[in-house]
Amino acid sequence: ENAEEEMDLDPIPFAYKLMTRSKKIDHAKLKQRDPEFVAAYDRWARSQRSEVRGQKSEVRGQKDRGQRSEVRSRKVDSRRSGSRNRKR
């Protein structure tokens, strides 16, 4: 079918996807049949999630630093201009 689209996957997720794509075999059934394979797949999936989380936190940290200082400076400016307007 469309297995060519999945050829760039690592061997473990590739095999998992091929075995579960018809929905006749789900994660639980596959775990009963081959717990070692599912354990390997779960380790792979966790490693991918932690990599993605690490990348997101790096990007978020870079954005947050710049955005926070910009937001803080806007707040300070608006407070200063607000206090000046009230005194006038």
N, C-alpha and C positions, 0 to 999 in steps of 0.2 A: 504494500500500500504506500504509505508516505514515510517509510523508515529512513529514506535518504535524508530527510530533514533532520533526523536525530543522529546522524553519523558523527557529528562533532562532539557528542557527549562522551564523558568518561565511560569506561566499560560497565561499571556497576550501575549507574543511573540509566544507561542505555538498555541493559538487560532488564532492569526493573520496569522501565517504561514499556518495553515490548511485552513483558509478562502480564502487566496490569492494564494494558490499553483497552482490552475488550470488556472490561468490568466484570468478567466472570471470576477473575481472581483479584481479590483486593489485598490490601496490606495485611489484614488479619489472617486470611487464608494462606497467603504466601509465607507468613511467619510460622504457621503451623507446619507447612510443608518443608520449609528450609530456614530455620531460625538463624543459622550462621550467615546466610546471604542477606537476610533482612537486617541483621545486626551490622553488617558491612555497609549496607545502603543507609541505615540510620546514622552511622558514623560519618559517612560522606555528606549526607544532608545537613547534619549539625555543623560540619566544617564549612559548608557553603554559607550557612546562615551567619556564622560568626565572622566570616570574611566580609560578607555584605554589611553586617552591623559595624564592623571596624571601618569600612570605607565610608559609610554614612556618617559615623561620628566624626571622622576626619573632616569631611566636607561640611558637616553641621558646625563643627568647631571653627572652621575658617569663616563660614558665613556669619555665625553668631558674633564672633569678635568684632567684625566690621560693622555689622548691623547694630549691635548694642551701643557701640561708641557713637554711632550716628544718631540713634534714637535718644541716647542720653544728652547729646549736645542739643538736639531739638527741644527736649524737655527743659533744659536749662535756659535756652533762648526764649522759649515761650513763657517761662516763669518770670524771666527778667522783663520781657516786654509787657507781660500782664501786670506786674507790680508797678511799672512806670505808668501804664495807662490808668491805673487806679489812683495814683497820686495826683495826676493832672486834673 
